[in-house]
Amino acid sequence: MNTNEIKVFDDKTLADLFKEIYFNSIDKREKIQNLIEDLRPFVKTIGDAAMLVPIIKEYMDVSVKNDEALLKMAQIVQRLTSSAVQADSGNDTALSEEEKRKLIEEAQKYYDQVVEENK
């Protein structure tokens, strides 16, 4: 079985999750560009720019951190599902239960980070 076809939650597969991360990234980039374009008419002096640039930077940083956390979560899920497939096929390189538990805890940490930053 292709690991990208494995359900991550509800009816969302790992491939769906990767696709969502990709399109979210494009959407955020467009929103940031639109924000800059919308704010451009208000920048009349260097002081105006100095006030707006940190706000834009913060918005961009949060966006990048969210994308990184989502990618790390997806990588963990992919590794877990790949290990399960390997175990089912009798492959000795499958993850131990302890390794799986640690990966799940790490995925939960990234999930919590995304939720907290989106409040």
Secondary structure per residue as TSV (DSSP state, phi and psi in degrees):
chain	resnum	aa	ss	phi	psi
A	1	M	-	360.0	137.4
A	2	N	-	-70.7	127.4
A	3	T	G	-63.1	-25.2
A	4	N	G	-69.6	-17.2
A	5	E	G	-89.3	-8.9
A	6	I	S	-72.2	137.1
A	7	K	E	-71.0	130.2
A	8	V	E	-88.7	-48.1
A	9	F	E	-161.4	153.3
A	10	D	T	45.1	-124.2
A	11	D	T	-104.9	16.1
A	12	K	E	-91.5	123.7
A	13	T	E	-90.5	169.8
A	14	L	H	-61.9	-38.8
A	15	A	H	-62.4	-39.8
A	16	D	H	-61.7	-40.9
A	17	L	H	-63.3	-45.2
A	18	F	H	-61.8	-41.2
A	19	K	H	-62.9	-42.4
A	20	E	H	-63.8	-41.1
A	21	I	H	-60.9	-44.3
A	22	Y	H	-61.5	-50.0
A	23	F	H	-69.8	-33.0
A	24	N	H	-62.3	-40.1
A	25	S	H	-62.4	-44.6
A	26	I	H	-64.5	-43.7
A	27	D	H	-61.1	-43.6
A	28	K	H	-64.4	-40.4
A	29	R	H	-61.0	-43.0
A	30	E	H	-65.0	-40.6
A	31	K	H	-63.3	-40.3
A	32	I	H	-65.3	-42.8
A	33	Q	H	-62.7	-41.7
A	34	N	H	-65.7	-39.9
A	35	L	H	-60.0	-45.0
A	36	I	H	-62.9	-43.8
A	37	E	H	-63.0	-40.1
A	38	D	H	-66.6	-34.0
A	39	L	H	-85.3	-19.4
A	40	R	G	-52.9	-43.4
A	41	P	G	-64.1	-21.4
A	42	F	G	-85.7	-9.3
A	43	V	-	-90.2	104.2
A	44	K	-	-108.1	-26.8
A	45	T	S	-132.8	169.8
A	46	I	H	-62.6	-34.3
A	47	G	H	-62.7	-39.2
A	48	D	H	-62.0	-44.9
A	49	A	H	-63.7	-40.7
A	50	A	H	-62.5	-28.9
A	51	M	H	-79.7	-35.6
A	52	L	H	-85.0	-33.4
A	53	V	H	-58.4	-45.8
A	54	P	H	-61.4	-33.4
A	55	I	H	-66.4	-45.3
A	56	I	H	-64.4	-41.9
A	57	K	H	-61.1	-43.4
A	58	E	H	-60.9	-44.5
A	59	Y	H	-60.3	-43.0
A	60	M	H	-67.0	-41.7
A	61	D	H	-61.9	-44.0
A	62	V	H	-62.4	-41.7
A	63	S	H	-61.5	-45.2
A	64	V	H	-65.2	-43.3
A	65	K	H	-62.3	-41.3
A	66	N	H	-61.9	-45.6
A	67	D	H	-62.0	-43.0
A	68	E	H	-62.6	-43.8
A	69	A	H	-63.9	-42.5
A	70	L	H	-64.1	-40.4
A	71	L	H	-64.7	-41.5
A	72	K	H	-63.4	-41.6
A	73	M	H	-60.0	-46.2
A	74	A	H	-62.9	-39.6
A	75	Q	H	-64.2	-38.8
A	76	I	H	-65.6	-45.4
A	77	V	H	-61.5	-42.0
A	78	Q	H	-63.1	-41.0
A	79	R	H	-65.8	-41.9
A	80	L	H	-62.5	-46.2
A	81	T	H	-68.8	-36.5
A	82	S	H	-63.5	-40.7
A	83	S	H	-63.6	-40.2
A	84	A	H	-63.3	-41.1
A	85	V	H	-64.3	-42.1
A	86	Q	H	-63.8	-41.5
A	87	A	H	-63.1	-41.1
A	88	D	H	-63.8	-29.2
A	89	S	T	-91.1	3.9
A	90	G	T	82.1	13.5
A	91	N	-	-74.1	134.0
A	92	D	T	-74.5	-8.6
A	93	T	T	-89.6	8.9
A	94	A	-	-65.3	153.5
A	95	L	-	-71.7	147.0
A	96	S	-	-74.9	166.4
A	97	E	H	-61.2	-37.0
A	98	E	H	-64.8	-42.8
A	99	E	H	-63.7	-40.1
A	100	K	H	-63.5	-44.0
A	101	R	H	-60.6	-43.3
A	102	K	H	-64.2	-41.0
A	103	L	H	-64.7	-40.6
A	104	I	H	-64.7	-41.3
A	105	E	H	-62.7	-40.0
A	106	E	H	-66.0	-41.3
A	107	A	H	-62.6	-40.7
A	108	Q	H	-62.4	-38.6
A	109	K	H	-61.2	-44.8
A	110	Y	H	-67.7	-38.3
A	111	Y	H	-61.2	-47.7
A	112	D	H	-60.0	-37.4
A	113	Q	H	-63.0	-44.9
A	114	V	H	-64.3	-44.4
A	115	V	H	-62.0	-44.7
A	116	E	H	-64.4	-41.8
A	117	E	H	-73.7	-17.4
A	118	N	T	-97.2	6.6
A	119	K	-	-74.1	360.0
